[in-house]
Structure formats: C-alpha cells, structure tokens
Amino acid sequence: MKLSGWARIGIIGSVVWILGAGISTFIAANNADIRIASGLTLRCEATGTPSYVCDKRGTDYLARMTPYEPLKAAAAAFIPIPLGWGVSYLVLFLVRWVKHGFAQAL
C-alpha cells in the first residue's frame, strides 16, 4: 500500500502532535499541581499551623495528583488524533462527492 503525500504529512503531523501535546500537557499539569500544593502550604502556614503539618498537606496533595498526570498527558496526546483523521477524511469525501456531482452535470 502506497501512501500519498498528504497521508505522509498527516502521519508526521500526528507524531509531532503526540509528542508535543503529551509533553506540554504533562509539564502544565505538573506545574499546576506544584502551584496548588505550594498555595495550600502557604495558606496553612498563614493560619499559624506548624510548618511540618502544612508541608505534609502539600506533599499529600502532590502524592494524590501525581499519578493522574501521565493519564492527562496521554489523553491530550492521543484522543485528538483519530478525531483529526476522521474529520480530514470526511472533508475529503465531501469534496470528492461535490466534485463528482458537478462533473456529472456537465
């Protein structure tokens, strides 16, 4: 089976999307969790609670959220791929269908 140039571009785009979206989503989720944990710790310390208790709250939050970061990254990387290919083939089918209708009219 030979691939057209557009299919090859689509495959390259898909690989670039998987890498870029996966890595950027993982980093963004990680940074957001760290900011939230830091905020929890600072607000806790502002109430006069001992710092070891506040540090434990922040650490516990990170421990609960960290396992979900790879899942978020995988979802952002892989879910749009079949949707993009499906939309592309739907548009291609519709364009060919309309062109075929005009060709028969002549």
N, C-alpha and C positions, 0 to 999 in steps of 0.2 A: 504494500500500500504506500503510495507516494503522497507526501504532504504538500499542500500548496504553500506558497509564500506567506499567505495570511494565517494559515494554521500554524506555521513555524513561529511567526510573530506572536501569535496567541499563546503558544507554549512558553516562549521566552517571557512574555508578559506575566503569565501565570506563576512561573518560578520566581520572578522578581517580586511579584505581589506576595507570595507565600513568605519569602524571606523578609521583605521589608515590613509587611503588616505584622508578622509574627514577632519580630524583634522589637519594633516600635511599640506594639501593644504590651508586650512583656515589660519593657522598660517603663512605660507610662503607668501601668498598674502597680509595679514595684514602687515607683516614686510616690504615687498617690497613697499607697499603704504606709510608707515611711512617714509622709507628712501627717497623716491621720494619727499614727502612733505617737509621733512627736507632739502633736497638739494635745492628745489625751494625757501624755505625761506632764506637759507644761500646765495644763488646766488643773490637773490633780495636785501638782506641787503648789499652785497658787492658793489652794484651799488650806494649806498647812499640813497636808498629809506627809508622812515621812517619804523621803525620796526613793527608798528601796521598794515601797509599796507601789508608788507611781511608776517606777521603772518596770516592775512586774506587770502592771496593767498594759503598758505599751508593748512589752515583749510578748505577752499573751495574745494581744490583738494581732501582732505580726505573725505569730505562730498559727493563728486561726485562718488568716487571709492568704498566707504564702502558698499553700497547696493549690489554690484556685488560679493563680497567675498563669501557669502554663496552659490551663484549660481555656482561660480567656484569650490567650495569645493564639492557641490553635483554632479556636472558633473564628477569631478575626481573620486568620490567615486562610482557612480552608472553606468556610461557608460561602464567601462571595465567588469562589472560582466556578462551581457548577452553575450558579446563577448568571454570572457573566457570560459563560459559554452558551447557556440556554438562550439568553437574550440575543446574543450575536447570531446564533443560528436561526432564531425566529425572525430577526430583521432580514437576514439573507434570504430566507424562504419567502417572506412577504415581497421583497424587492423583485425576486425572480418571478413570483406569481403575477405581480402587476406588469412586469415587462412582457411576460408571456401573453397576457390579456391584450396589450397594445399591439403585439406582433400579429395576433390573430385578426385584429380589427383591420389591419392594412390589407 
